Amino acid sequence: MFLDPVLRRVEPLLLRLDRIAGGRNAHEKIVESDRDHHRTVRAFRWVFWLLAVELLIGLAAVVIAVVIAVQAGSIAAVPFAVWMRALIVLAMTATLFYFAWRAALGWRWAYQRLRLFAQIFPVITLVMAAIPGLYPAWMVTEQIVFSLIMIGIADFLTSDHMRRVYRKPDADPASAT
C-alpha cells in the first residue's frame, strides 16, 4: 500500500492520540487471528461503507443549506440550528471514521467508542428531530435517515462475533454473548 511509509511515520502521533481517546486501556489490542477473521473484516467493510453514506448525507445537508442561503441572499435564511447540525454531523462522522479505522486495526478502545456512539447517536438524533420547529422538514428527514444508518452500524458492531472478538482480555469468552 502506498500509504504505508507515511502511516509508519505518523503512527507514534496516532498512538498518542489513541492514548488520549482510549484512556488507560488504549494499549489493548485483539489477537491478530480475530482481527483478520472474515466475519470481522466483513463487518468493518460494511461499517466503512455505511459511514461513507453518512458522510455523503452530511455533505448533502451542508450543500442544501448553502443553496438555500444563496437563493435567499442571506446566511441568516438558514437557522443556526441547521448550520450547527450539519457541521456537527461532518465532524462526528470524521471521528467515527477514525474510531472505525483504529478498531479495524484491532484496537479494543476504538471498537468500544465506535459501538457506544453508534448506539447513542441515533437516540439523540431522533429526539432532536422530534422537537417541533427546530429543523426544517428536509433536515428532519436527513436526521431520520442518518439514525437508521447509524442503527445499521450498531447492529454490525453488536453481533455476537464482534462482541466476542473485542471482549475484555481477561473476560470469559462465554460472557460476551
mmCIF file of the C-alpha atoms, coordinates in Angstrom:
data_MODEL
# 
_entry.id   MODEL 
# 
loop_
_atom_site.group_PDB 
_atom_site.id 
_atom_site.type_symbol 
_atom_site.label_atom_id 
_atom_site.label_alt_id 
_atom_site.label_comp_id 
_atom_site.label_asym_id 
_atom_site.label_entity_id 
_atom_site.label_seq_id 
_atom_site.pdbx_PDB_ins_code 
_atom_site.Cartn_x 
_atom_site.Cartn_y 
_atom_site.Cartn_z 
_atom_site.occupancy 
_atom_site.B_iso_or_equiv 
_atom_site.pdbx_formal_charge 
_atom_site.auth_seq_id 
_atom_site.auth_comp_id 
_atom_site.auth_asym_id 
_atom_site.auth_atom_id 
_atom_site.pdbx_PDB_model_num 
ATOM 1   C CA . MET A 1 1   ? 0.000   0.000   0.000  1.00 0.00 ? 1   MET A CA 1 
ATOM 2   C CA . PHE A 1 2   ? 1.405   3.396   -0.973 1.00 0.00 ? 2   PHE A CA 1 
ATOM 3   C CA . LEU A 1 3   ? 0.434   4.975   2.373  1.00 0.00 ? 3   LEU A CA 1 
ATOM 4   C CA . ASP A 1 4   ? 2.404   2.500   4.493  1.00 0.00 ? 4   ASP A CA 1 
ATOM 5   C CA . PRO A 1 5   ? 5.577   4.639   4.772  1.00 0.00 ? 5   PRO A CA 1 
ATOM 6   C CA . VAL A 1 6   ? 3.522   7.693   5.722  1.00 0.00 ? 6   VAL A CA 1 
ATOM 7   C CA . LEU A 1 7   ? 1.463   5.754   8.250  1.00 0.00 ? 7   LEU A CA 1 
ATOM 8   C CA . ARG A 1 8   ? 4.594   4.305   9.823  1.00 0.00 ? 8   ARG A CA 1 
ATOM 9   C CA . ARG A 1 9   ? 5.952   7.827   10.334 1.00 0.00 ? 9   ARG A CA 1 
ATOM 10  C CA . VAL A 1 10  ? 2.731   9.150   11.894 1.00 0.00 ? 10  VAL A CA 1 
ATOM 11  C CA . GLU A 1 11  ? 1.977   6.042   13.954 1.00 0.00 ? 11  GLU A CA 1 
ATOM 12  C CA . PRO A 1 12  ? 3.726   7.436   17.098 1.00 0.00 ? 12  PRO A CA 1 
ATOM 13  C CA . LEU A 1 13  ? 1.472   10.511  16.903 1.00 0.00 ? 13  LEU A CA 1 
ATOM 14  C CA . LEU A 1 14  ? -1.580  8.310   16.365 1.00 0.00 ? 14  LEU A CA 1 
ATOM 15  C CA . LEU A 1 15  ? -0.622  6.191   19.365 1.00 0.00 ? 15  LEU A CA 1 
ATOM 16  C CA . ARG A 1 16  ? -0.506  9.369   21.484 1.00 0.00 ? 16  ARG A CA 1 
ATOM 17  C CA . LEU A 1 17  ? -3.934  10.349  20.165 1.00 0.00 ? 17  LEU A CA 1 
ATOM 18  C CA . ASP A 1 18  ? -5.120  6.806   20.915 1.00 0.00 ? 18  ASP A CA 1 
ATOM 19  C CA . ARG A 1 19  ? -3.845  7.204   24.487 1.00 0.00 ? 19  ARG A CA 1 
ATOM 20  C CA . ILE A 1 20  ? -5.977  10.328  24.900 1.00 0.00 ? 20  ILE A CA 1 
ATOM 21  C CA . ALA A 1 21  ? -9.055  8.810   23.243 1.00 0.00 ? 21  ALA A CA 1 
ATOM 22  C CA . GLY A 1 22  ? -8.638  5.319   24.670 1.00 0.00 ? 22  GLY A CA 1 
ATOM 23  C CA . GLY A 1 23  ? -7.618  6.160   28.211 1.00 0.00 ? 23  GLY A CA 1 
ATOM 24  C CA . ARG A 1 24  ? -5.918  3.600   30.379 1.00 0.00 ? 24  ARG A CA 1 
ATOM 25  C CA . ASN A 1 25  ? -6.948  0.719   28.095 1.00 0.00 ? 25  ASN A CA 1 
ATOM 26  C CA . ALA A 1 26  ? -5.501  2.328   24.954 1.00 0.00 ? 26  ALA A CA 1 
ATOM 27  C CA . HIS A 1 27  ? -2.826  -0.378  24.688 1.00 0.00 ? 27  HIS A CA 1 
ATOM 28  C CA . GLU A 1 28  ? -5.276  -3.306  24.391 1.00 0.00 ? 28  GLU A CA 1 
ATOM 29  C CA . LYS A 1 29  ? -5.441  -4.994  21.003 1.00 0.00 ? 29  LYS A CA 1 
ATOM 30  C CA . ILE A 1 30  ? -7.338  -8.058  19.938 1.00 0.00 ? 30  ILE A CA 1 
ATOM 31  C CA . VAL A 1 31  ? -5.462  -11.085 18.683 1.00 0.00 ? 31  VAL A CA 1 
ATOM 32  C CA . GLU A 1 32  ? -4.461  -10.957 15.026 1.00 0.00 ? 32  GLU A CA 1 
ATOM 33  C CA . SER A 1 33  ? -6.452  -14.048 14.060 1.00 0.00 ? 33  SER A CA 1 
ATOM 34  C CA . ASP A 1 34  ? -9.648  -12.418 15.363 1.00 0.00 ? 34  ASP A CA 1 
ATOM 35  C CA . ARG A 1 35  ? -8.827  -9.125  13.647 1.00 0.00 ? 35  ARG A CA 1 
ATOM 36  C CA . ASP A 1 36  ? -8.269  -10.914 10.325 1.00 0.00 ? 36  ASP A CA 1 
ATOM 37  C CA . HIS A 1 37  ? -11.264 -13.248 10.693 1.00 0.00 ? 37  HIS A CA 1 
ATOM 38  C CA . HIS A 1 38  ? -13.549 -12.995 7.651  1.00 0.00 ? 38  HIS A CA 1 
ATOM 39  C CA . ARG A 1 39  ? -16.559 -12.004 9.787  1.00 0.00 ? 39  ARG A CA 1 
ATOM 40  C CA . THR A 1 40  ? -14.604 -9.176  11.453 1.00 0.00 ? 40  THR A CA 1 
ATOM 41  C CA . VAL A 1 41  ? -13.293 -7.932  8.110  1.00 0.00 ? 41  VAL A CA 1 
ATOM 42  C CA . ARG A 1 42  ? -16.766 -8.118  6.566  1.00 0.00 ? 42  ARG A CA 1 
ATOM 43  C CA . ALA A 1 43  ? -18.331 -6.214  9.486  1.00 0.00 ? 43  ALA A CA 1 
ATOM 44  C CA . PHE A 1 44  ? -15.813 -3.397  9.159  1.00 0.00 ? 44  PHE A CA 1 
ATOM 45  C CA . ARG A 1 45  ? -16.225 -3.307  5.398  1.00 0.00 ? 45  ARG A CA 1 
ATOM 46  C CA . TRP A 1 46  ? -19.941 -2.657  5.975  1.00 0.00 ? 46  TRP A CA 1 
ATOM 47  C CA . VAL A 1 47  ? -19.229 -0.131  8.729  1.00 0.00 ? 47  VAL A CA 1 
ATOM 48  C CA . PHE A 1 48  ? -16.897 1.846   6.439  1.00 0.00 ? 48  PHE A CA 1 
ATOM 49  C CA . TRP A 1 49  ? -19.438 1.836   3.610  1.00 0.00 ? 49  TRP A CA 1 
ATOM 50  C CA . LEU A 1 50  ? -22.226 2.971   5.924  1.00 0.00 ? 50  LEU A CA 1 
ATOM 51  C CA . LEU A 1 51  ? -20.014 5.713   7.349  1.00 0.00 ? 51  LEU A CA 1 
ATOM 52  C CA . ALA A 1 52  ? -19.267 6.833   3.793  1.00 0.00 ? 52  ALA A CA 1 
ATOM 53  C CA . VAL A 1 53  ? -23.016 7.114   3.189  1.00 0.00 ? 53  VAL A CA 1 
ATOM 54  C CA . GLU A 1 54  ? -23.298 9.110   6.428  1.00 0.00 ? 54  GLU A CA 1 
ATOM 55  C CA . LEU A 1 55  ? -20.560 11.428  5.176  1.00 0.00 ? 55  LEU A CA 1 
ATOM 56  C CA . LEU A 1 56  ? -22.396 11.938  1.877  1.00 0.00 ? 56  LEU A CA 1 
ATOM 57  C CA . ILE A 1 57  ? -25.615 12.694  3.744  1.00 0.00 ? 57  ILE A CA 1 
ATOM 58  C CA . GLY A 1 58  ? -23.766 15.211  5.911  1.00 0.00 ? 58  GLY A CA 1 
ATOM 59  C CA . LEU A 1 59  ? -22.198 16.879  2.869  1.00 0.00 ? 59  LEU A CA 1 
ATOM 60  C CA . ALA A 1 60  ? -25.586 16.982  1.156  1.00 0.00 ? 60  ALA A CA 1 
ATOM 61  C CA . ALA A 1 61  ? -27.063 18.739  4.201  1.00 0.00 ? 61  ALA A CA 1 
ATOM 62  C CA . VAL A 1 62  ? -24.349 21.412  4.032  1.00 0.00 ? 62  VAL A CA 1 
ATOM 63  C CA . VAL A 1 63  ? -24.894 21.844  0.269  1.00 0.00 ? 63  VAL A CA 1 
ATOM 64  C CA . ILE A 1 64  ? -28.663 22.187  0.730  1.00 0.00 ? 64  ILE A CA 1 
ATOM 65  C CA . ALA A 1 65  ? -28.145 24.776  3.479  1.00 0.00 ? 65  ALA A CA 1 
ATOM 66  C CA . VAL A 1 66  ? -25.717 26.743  1.285  1.00 0.00 ? 66  VAL A CA 1 
ATOM 67  C CA . VAL A 1 67  ? -28.119 26.632  -1.683 1.00 0.00 ? 67  VAL A CA 1 
ATOM 68  C CA . ILE A 1 68  ? -30.989 27.880  0.484  1.00 0.00 ? 68  ILE A CA 1 
ATOM 69  C CA . ALA A 1 69  ? -28.807 30.670  1.901  1.00 0.00 ? 69  ALA A CA 1 
ATOM 70  C CA . VAL A 1 70  ? -27.593 31.721  -1.572 1.00 0.00 ? 70  VAL A CA 1 
ATOM 71  C CA . GLN A 1 71  ? -31.105 31.707  -3.031 1.00 0.00 ? 71  GLN A CA 1 
ATOM 72  C CA . ALA A 1 72  ? -32.369 33.779  -0.114 1.00 0.00 ? 72  ALA A CA 1 
ATOM 73  C CA . GLY A 1 73  ? -29.400 36.125  -0.353 1.00 0.00 ? 73  GLY A CA 1 
ATOM 74  C CA . SER A 1 74  ? -28.592 35.740  3.340  1.00 0.00 ? 74  SER A CA 1 
ATOM 75  C CA . ILE A 1 75  ? -26.879 33.191  5.524  1.00 0.00 ? 75  ILE A CA 1 
ATOM 76  C CA . ALA A 1 76  ? -29.497 34.025  8.160  1.00 0.00 ? 76  ALA A CA 1 
ATOM 77  C CA . ALA A 1 77  ? -32.151 32.427  5.913  1.00 0.00 ? 77  ALA A CA 1 
ATOM 78  C CA . VAL A 1 78  ? -30.927 29.106  7.250  1.00 0.00 ? 78  VAL A CA 1 
ATOM 79  C CA . PRO A 1 79  ? -31.481 28.688  11.003 1.00 0.00 ? 79  PRO A CA 1 
ATOM 80  C CA . PHE A 1 80  ? -28.396 28.485  13.212 1.00 0.00 ? 80  PHE A CA 1 
ATOM 81  C CA . ALA A 1 81  ? -29.519 25.033  14.409 1.00 0.00 ? 81  ALA A CA 1 
ATOM 82  C CA . VAL A 1 82  ? -29.328 23.737  10.819 1.00 0.00 ? 82  VAL A CA 1 
ATOM 83  C CA . TRP A 1 83  ? -25.759 25.006  10.353 1.00 0.00 ? 83  TRP A CA 1 
ATOM 84  C CA . MET A 1 84  ? -24.684 23.531  13.685 1.00 0.00 ? 84  MET A CA 1 
ATOM 85  C CA . ARG A 1 85  ? -26.327 20.189  12.980 1.00 0.00 ? 85  ARG A CA 1 
ATOM 86  C CA . ALA A 1 86  ? -24.752 19.941  9.537  1.00 0.00 ? 86  ALA A CA 1 
ATOM 87  C CA . LEU A 1 87  ? -21.255 20.785  10.789 1.00 0.00 ? 87  LEU A CA 1 
ATOM 88  C CA . ILE A 1 88  ? -21.527 18.537  13.838 1.00 0.00 ? 88  ILE A CA 1 
ATOM 89  C CA . VAL A 1 89  ? -22.573 15.584  11.661 1.00 0.00 ? 89  VAL A CA 1 
ATOM 90  C CA . LEU A 1 90  ? -19.494 16.085  9.472  1.00 0.00 ? 90  LEU A CA 1 
ATOM 91  C CA . ALA A 1 91  ? -17.152 16.332  12.474 1.00 0.00 ? 91  ALA A CA 1 
ATOM 92  C CA . MET A 1 92  ? -18.797 13.378  14.174 1.00 0.00 ? 92  MET A CA 1 
ATOM 93  C CA . THR A 1 93  ? -18.573 11.233  11.049 1.00 0.00 ? 93  THR A CA 1 
ATOM 94  C CA . ALA A 1 94  ? -14.860 12.035  10.713 1.00 0.00 ? 94  ALA A CA 1 
ATOM 95  C CA . THR A 1 95  ? -14.374 10.967  14.336 1.00 0.00 ? 95  THR A CA 1 
ATOM 96  C CA . LEU A 1 96  ? -16.298 7.751   13.728 1.00 0.00 ? 96  LEU A CA 1 
ATOM 97  C CA . PHE A 1 97  ? -14.114 7.018   10.700 1.00 0.00 ? 97  PHE A CA 1 
ATOM 98  C CA . TYR A 1 98  ? -11.060 7.358   12.932 1.00 0.00 ? 98  TYR A CA 1 
ATOM 99  C CA . PHE A 1 99  ? -12.566 5.028   15.539 1.00 0.00 ? 99  PHE A CA 1 
ATOM 100 C CA . ALA A 1 100 ? -13.563 2.511   12.845 1.00 0.00 ? 100 ALA A CA 1 
ATOM 101 C CA . TRP A 1 101 ? -10.098 2.602   11.289 1.00 0.00 ? 101 TRP A CA 1 
ATOM 102 C CA . ARG A 1 102 ? -8.368  2.043   14.624 1.00 0.00 ? 102 ARG A CA 1 
ATOM 103 C CA . ALA A 1 103 ? -10.887 -0.657  15.614 1.00 0.00 ? 103 ALA A CA 1 
ATOM 104 C CA . ALA A 1 104 ? -10.336 -2.459  12.304 1.00 0.00 ? 104 ALA A CA 1 
ATOM 105 C CA . LEU A 1 105 ? -6.619  -2.469  13.170 1.00 0.00 ? 105 LEU A CA 1 
ATOM 106 C CA . GLY A 1 106 ? -7.545  -4.287  16.372 1.00 0.00 ? 106 GLY A CA 1 
ATOM 107 C CA . TRP A 1 107 ? -7.640  -1.537  18.998 1.00 0.00 ? 107 TRP A CA 1 
ATOM 108 C CA . ARG A 1 108 ? -10.263 -2.510  21.546 1.00 0.00 ? 108 ARG A CA 1 
ATOM 109 C CA . TRP A 1 109 ? -10.804 1.048   22.861 1.00 0.00 ? 109 TRP A CA 1 
ATOM 110 C CA . ALA A 1 110 ? -11.730 2.254   19.351 1.00 0.00 ? 110 ALA A CA 1 
ATOM 111 C CA . TYR A 1 111 ? -14.285 -0.521  18.936 1.00 0.00 ? 111 TYR A CA 1 
ATOM 112 C CA . GLN A 1 112 ? -15.825 0.387   22.300 1.00 0.00 ? 112 GLN A CA 1 
ATOM 113 C CA . ARG A 1 113 ? -16.094 4.077   21.378 1.00 0.00 ? 113 ARG A CA 1 
ATOM 114 C CA . LEU A 1 114 ? -17.482 3.319   17.930 1.00 0.00 ? 114 LEU A CA 1 
ATOM 115 C CA . ARG A 1 115 ? -20.073 0.917   19.303 1.00 0.00 ? 115 ARG A CA 1 
ATOM 116 C CA . LEU A 1 116 ? -21.095 3.344   22.063 1.00 0.00 ? 116 LEU A CA 1 
ATOM 117 C CA . PHE A 1 117 ? -21.560 6.270   19.698 1.00 0.00 ? 117 PHE A CA 1 
ATOM 118 C CA . ALA A 1 118 ? -23.348 4.128   17.114 1.00 0.00 ? 118 ALA A CA 1 
ATOM 119 C CA . GLN A 1 119 ? -25.873 3.215   19.801 1.00 0.00 ? 119 GLN A CA 1 
ATOM 120 C CA . ILE A 1 120 ? -26.257 6.674   21.365 1.00 0.00 ? 120 ILE A CA 1 
ATOM 121 C CA . PHE A 1 121 ? -26.262 8.997   18.338 1.00 0.00 ? 121 PHE A CA 1 
ATOM 122 C CA . PRO A 1 122 ? -29.465 7.616   16.776 1.00 0.00 ? 122 PRO A CA 1 
ATOM 123 C CA . VAL A 1 123 ? -31.351 8.230   20.015 1.00 0.00 ? 123 VAL A CA 1 
ATOM 124 C CA . ILE A 1 124 ? -30.066 11.798  20.327 1.00 0.00 ? 124 ILE A CA 1 
ATOM 125 C CA . THR A 1 125 ? -30.704 12.496  16.660 1.00 0.00 ? 125 THR A CA 1 
ATOM 126 C CA . LEU A 1 126 ? -34.269 11.202  16.750 1.00 0.00 ? 126 LEU A CA 1 
ATOM 127 C CA . VAL A 1 127 ? -35.072 13.135  19.930 1.00 0.00 ? 127 VAL A CA 1 
ATOM 128 C CA . MET A 1 128 ? -33.769 16.342  18.343 1.00 0.00 ? 128 MET A CA 1 
ATOM 129 C CA . ALA A 1 129 ? -35.707 15.630  15.139 1.00 0.00 ? 129 ALA A CA 1 
ATOM 130 C CA . ALA A 1 130 ? -38.870 15.331  17.219 1.00 0.00 ? 130 ALA A CA 1 
ATOM 131 C CA . ILE A 1 131 ? -38.570 18.864  18.647 1.00 0.00 ? 131 ILE A CA 1 
ATOM 132 C CA . PRO A 1 132 ? -41.221 20.849  16.748 1.00 0.00 ? 132 PRO A CA 1 
ATOM 133 C CA . GLY A 1 133 ? -39.858 23.702  14.660 1.00 0.00 ? 133 GLY A CA 1 
ATOM 134 C CA . LEU A 1 134 ? -36.185 23.126  15.460 1.00 0.00 ? 134 LEU A CA 1 
ATOM 135 C CA . TYR A 1 135 ? -35.313 21.921  11.947 1.00 0.00 ? 135 TYR A CA 1 
ATOM 136 C CA . PRO A 1 136 ? -36.973 22.236  8.553  1.00 0.00 ? 136 PRO A CA 1 
ATOM 137 C CA . ALA A 1 137 ? -38.645 19.113  7.164  1.00 0.00 ? 137 ALA A CA 1 
ATOM 138 C CA . TRP A 1 138 ? -35.731 18.263  4.852  1.00 0.00 ? 138 TRP A CA 1 
ATOM 139 C CA . MET A 1 139 ? -33.338 18.160  7.814  1.00 0.00 ? 139 MET A CA 1 
ATOM 140 C CA . VAL A 1 140 ? -35.738 16.089  9.925  1.00 0.00 ? 140 VAL A CA 1 
ATOM 141 C CA . THR A 1 141 ? -35.786 13.579  7.062  1.00 0.00 ? 141 THR A CA 1 
ATOM 142 C CA . GLU A 1 142 ? -31.977 13.698  6.923  1.00 0.00 ? 142 GLU A CA 1 
ATOM 143 C CA . GLN A 1 143 ? -31.809 13.002  10.653 1.00 0.00 ? 143 GLN A CA 1 
ATOM 144 C CA . ILE A 1 144 ? -34.134 10.021  10.408 1.00 0.00 ? 144 ILE A CA 1 
ATOM 145 C CA . VAL A 1 145 ? -32.091 8.515   7.545  1.00 0.00 ? 145 VAL A CA 1 
ATOM 146 C CA . PHE A 1 146 ? -28.875 9.252   9.471  1.00 0.00 ? 146 PHE A CA 1 
ATOM 147 C CA . SER A 1 147 ? -30.291 7.453   12.525 1.00 0.00 ? 147 SER A CA 1 
ATOM 148 C CA . LEU A 1 148 ? -31.376 4.402   10.544 1.00 0.00 ? 148 LEU A CA 1 
ATOM 149 C CA . ILE A 1 149 ? -27.922 4.046   9.009  1.00 0.00 ? 149 ILE A CA 1 
ATOM 150 C CA . MET A 1 150 ? -26.279 4.504   12.406 1.00 0.00 ? 150 MET A CA 1 
ATOM 151 C CA . ILE A 1 151 ? -28.525 1.769   13.812 1.00 0.00 ? 151 ILE A CA 1 
ATOM 152 C CA . GLY A 1 152 ? -27.240 -0.456  10.994 1.00 0.00 ? 152 GLY A CA 1 
ATOM 153 C CA . ILE A 1 153 ? -23.665 0.298   12.040 1.00 0.00 ? 153 ILE A CA 1 
ATOM 154 C CA . ALA A 1 154 ? -24.524 -0.530  15.644 1.00 0.00 ? 154 ALA A CA 1 
ATOM 155 C CA . ASP A 1 155 ? -26.086 -3.797  14.502 1.00 0.00 ? 155 ASP A CA 1 
ATOM 156 C CA . PHE A 1 156 ? -22.830 -4.911  12.859 1.00 0.00 ? 156 PHE A CA 1 
ATOM 157 C CA . LEU A 1 157 ? -20.803 -3.868  15.900 1.00 0.00 ? 157 LEU A CA 1 
ATOM 158 C CA . THR A 1 158 ? -23.002 -5.642  18.435 1.00 0.00 ? 158 THR A CA 1 
ATOM 159 C CA . SER A 1 159 ? -23.133 -9.000  16.692 1.00 0.00 ? 159 SER A CA 1 
ATOM 160 C CA . ASP A 1 160 ? -22.155 -11.987 18.825 1.00 0.00 ? 160 ASP A CA 1 
ATOM 161 C CA . HIS A 1 161 ? -18.974 -12.401 16.798 1.00 0.00 ? 161 HIS A CA 1 
ATOM 162 C CA . MET A 1 162 ? -17.833 -8.783  17.226 1.00 0.00 ? 162 MET A CA 1 
ATOM 163 C CA . ARG A 1 163 ? -18.605 -8.717  20.946 1.00 0.00 ? 163 ARG A CA 1 
ATOM 164 C CA . ARG A 1 164 ? -16.631 -11.935 21.391 1.00 0.00 ? 164 ARG A CA 1 
ATOM 165 C CA . VAL A 1 165 ? -13.672 -10.684 19.368 1.00 0.00 ? 165 VAL A CA 1 
ATOM 166 C CA . TYR A 1 166 ? -13.491 -7.346  21.204 1.00 0.00 ? 166 TYR A CA 1 
ATOM 167 C CA . ARG A 1 167 ? -14.274 -8.634  24.691 1.00 0.00 ? 167 ARG A CA 1 
ATOM 168 C CA . LYS A 1 168 ? -12.149 -7.513  27.620 1.00 0.00 ? 168 LYS A CA 1 
ATOM 169 C CA . PRO A 1 169 ? -8.880  -9.507  27.559 1.00 0.00 ? 169 PRO A CA 1 
ATOM 170 C CA . ASP A 1 170 ? -9.448  -11.154 30.943 1.00 0.00 ? 170 ASP A CA 1 
ATOM 171 C CA . ALA A 1 171 ? -13.154 -11.776 30.339 1.00 0.00 ? 171 ALA A CA 1 
ATOM 172 C CA . ASP A 1 172 ? -14.637 -15.208 29.906 1.00 0.00 ? 172 ASP A CA 1 
ATOM 173 C CA . PRO A 1 173 ? -15.500 -15.748 26.189 1.00 0.00 ? 173 PRO A CA 1 
ATOM 174 C CA . ALA A 1 174 ? -18.897 -17.152 27.179 1.00 0.00 ? 174 ALA A CA 1 
ATOM 175 C CA . SER A 1 175 ? -19.787 -13.890 28.954 1.00 0.00 ? 175 SER A CA 1 
ATOM 176 C CA . ALA A 1 176 ? -19.526 -11.874 25.701 1.00 0.00 ? 176 ALA A CA 1 
ATOM 177 C CA . THR A 1 177 ? -22.845 -13.231 24.450 1.00 0.00 ? 177 THR A CA 1 
# 
